[in-house]
Amino acid sequence: VFFAMERVPGRELLDVLRERGRLDEATALQIVVDVAQALAALHQRGLVHRDVKPGNILWSEARGAVLIDLGFAVVGATAGGSDTTAGTVHYIAPEQASGEALDVRADIYALGATLYHLVTGSLPFEGRTSEEVLAKQVLESLSGERIRALDLSPQLHYFLEKMMAKDPQMRFQDPAHLQREVTAFLQQQRQRRELEQRQKKPDLGDWRKRPRR
């Protein structure tokens, strides 16, 4: 009996963060797109990952982001009671911290907390103990001061606020929707940069055609 697994290139995002401090906005949002695609596949099977975080994402520029470690994954309908608190306290959703029933929106919250860590280099909620962090996950709102201080885009701020809304009904309701919105924004940003680059290039054609005096 044997079990074959794909050999995935890259490093844990947590190690990349320790080395770089934080990632640029476009790279971080592309990672969200990749992980959202994985969550959509889990969602189709009724599964909740329950431990989305930089330490469970492998990343390389060649391959992109790959979500790993389904050790805490459960069927959403069966997740209930104290079992739902499995996960990493700095990333888990309020309903997960409170021991409530879970669905894929808890993973979307955790992906939002991961995005916050990627673009700011800091955790969204910190405390001296796990209990203090869990309480903040449930009770405190996400502070936008760090985002504004780093001059990140308003659209990124919107994604964070929507992904990490305390009320699951206020979040993106499925990973596919999140993936579409972020992809559309990234495409818009790429088109804007391409247009700016074309506008900066001097038009030498007319100059060459001018007759010499």
C-alpha positions in Angstrom: 0.0 0.0 0.0 1.4 3.4 -0.9 0.1 7.0 -1.1 1.5 9.3 -3.7 1.5 13.1 -3.3 2.5 16.0 -5.5 5.8 17.5 -4.8 5.0 21.2 -4.6 7.8 23.8 -5.1 8.1 26.9 -2.9 8.2 27.8 0.8 5.7 28.4 3.5 4.4 32.0 3.3 5.2 32.4 7.0 8.9 31.9 6.2 8.6 34.4 3.3 7.1 36.9 5.7 9.8 36.5 8.2 12.4 37.2 5.5 10.6 40.0 3.6 8.5 41.6 6.4 5.5 41.9 4.1 4.5 41.3 0.5 3.4 43.8 -2.1 -0.3 44.3 -2.6 -0.6 42.6 -6.0 1.3 39.5 -5.0 -0.8 39.2 -1.8 -4.1 39.5 -3.7 -3.0 36.9 -6.3 -2.3 34.6 -3.4 -5.9 35.2 -2.2 -7.1 34.2 -5.7 -5.1 31.0 -5.6 -6.2 30.0 -2.1 -9.8 31.0 -2.8 -9.8 28.6 -5.7 -8.7 25.8 -3.4 -11.4 26.7 -0.9 -14.0 26.6 -3.6 -13.0 23.0 -4.4 -13.3 22.2 -0.7 -16.6 24.1 -0.5 -18.0 22.0 -3.4 -17.3 18.9 -1.2 -18.9 20.4 1.8 -15.6 20.8 3.7 -14.2 23.5 6.0 -10.4 23.7 6.2 -10.5 25.5 9.6 -6.8 26.4 9.6 -6.1 28.8 6.7 -2.9 30.8 7.6 0.5 31.7 6.1 2.0 28.6 7.7 -0.3 26.4 5.7 0.3 28.0 2.3 3.2 27.1 0.1 4.2 29.8 -2.4 6.6 30.2 -5.3 6.6 32.7 -8.1 6.5 29.9 -10.6 3.6 27.9 -9.1 1.7 30.5 -7.1 0.0 29.6 -3.8 -1.0 26.1 -2.7 -3.1 25.5 0.3 -1.9 22.5 2.4 -2.6 20.6 5.6 -6.2 19.4 5.8 -5.6 17.9 9.3 -8.3 20.1 10.8 -10.7 19.9 7.9 -14.3 18.7 8.6 -17.6 18.4 6.9 -19.2 21.8 7.6 -22.5 20.3 8.8 -20.7 18.2 11.4 -18.6 21.0 12.8 -20.1 22.0 16.1 -19.4 22.4 19.8 -15.9 22.8 21.2 -14.5 21.0 18.2 -14.9 24.1 16.1 -12.2 25.9 18.1 -9.5 23.9 16.3 -7.2 26.2 14.3 -4.8 29.0 15.0 -6.1 31.8 17.2 -4.7 34.7 15.3 -6.6 33.7 12.1 -9.8 32.0 13.2 -13.3 33.5 12.6 -15.4 34.8 15.5 -17.9 32.0 15.2 -15.0 29.5 15.3 -13.6 31.2 18.4 -17.0 31.0 20.0 -17.5 27.3 19.3 -20.4 27.8 16.9 -21.3 25.8 13.8 -19.0 26.6 10.8 -19.2 26.8 7.0 -16.8 28.0 4.3 -17.3 31.6 5.4 -15.0 30.8 8.4 -12.3 29.9 6.0 -12.9 33.2 4.1 -12.4 35.1 7.4 -9.1 33.2 8.0 -8.0 34.0 4.5 -8.8 37.7 5.2 -6.6 37.6 8.3 -3.9 36.0 6.2 -4.2 38.8 3.7 -3.9 41.4 6.4 -0.7 39.7 7.7 0.7 39.5 4.1 0.3 43.2 3.3 1.0 44.7 6.7 3.6 42.3 8.1 1.6 42.2 11.4 -1.3 40.2 12.8 -4.8 41.7 12.8 -5.3 40.9 16.5 -2.6 40.3 19.1 -2.6 39.6 22.8 -0.6 38.2 25.7 -2.6 35.0 25.8 -4.6 32.9 23.3 -7.7 33.8 25.3 -7.1 37.5 24.9 -6.6 37.1 21.1 -9.8 35.0 20.9 -11.8 37.7 22.7 -10.5 40.3 20.3 -11.5 38.1 17.3 -15.1 38.1 18.7 -15.4 41.6 20.1 -13.0 44.1 18.4 -13.3 45.6 15.0 -10.4 45.5 12.5 -8.3 48.7 12.8 -7.6 50.5 9.5 -4.7 52.6 10.9 -2.0 50.1 9.8 -3.6 49.9 6.3 -3.8 53.6 5.9 -0.2 54.1 7.2 1.1 51.8 4.5 -0.8 53.6 1.8 -2.6 50.5 0.6 -5.4 50.8 -1.8 -9.0 51.5 -0.7 -10.1 48.4 -2.6 -7.7 46.3 -0.6 -9.2 47.8 2.6 -12.6 46.9 1.3 -11.6 43.3 0.7 -10.2 43.0 4.2 -13.3 44.5 5.8 -15.6 42.3 3.9 -13.6 39.1 4.3 -13.2 39.7 8.1 -16.6 41.0 8.9 -17.7 39.7 12.4 -21.1 38.7 11.0 -20.7 35.8 8.5 -23.7 37.2 6.5 -21.7 40.3 5.8 -18.7 38.4 4.3 -18.2 37.1 0.8 -20.6 34.1 0.9 -18.5 31.7 -1.1 -14.9 31.5 -2.3 -15.8 31.7 -6.0 -17.4 35.1 -5.5 -14.3 36.3 -3.7 -12.0 34.9 -6.4 -14.0 36.7 -9.1 -13.9 40.1 -7.4 -10.2 40.0 -6.6 -9.3 38.8 -10.1 -11.3 41.6 -11.7 -9.5 44.2 -9.5 -6.1 42.7 -10.4 -6.9 42.8 -14.1 -8.1 46.4 -13.8 -4.8 47.3 -12.0 -2.7 45.6 -14.7 -4.6 47.4 -17.5 -4.1 50.7 -15.7 -0.3 50.1 -15.4 -0.1 49.1 -19.0 -1.9 52.3 -20.1 0.4 54.5 -17.9 3.5 52.8 -19.4 2.2 53.4 -23.0 1.5 57.1 -22.2 5.0 57.6 -20.8 6.7 56.3 -24.0 7.7 59.2 -26.4 6.2 59.0 -29.8 9.2 59.2 -32.1 7.4 58.3 -35.3 6.3 61.9 -36.1 9.7 63.3 -35.3 11.4 61.0 -37.8 9.0 61.9 -40.6 9.6 65.7 -40.2 11.6 67.2 -43.0 15.0 68.6 -42.1 15.6 72.3 -42.5 
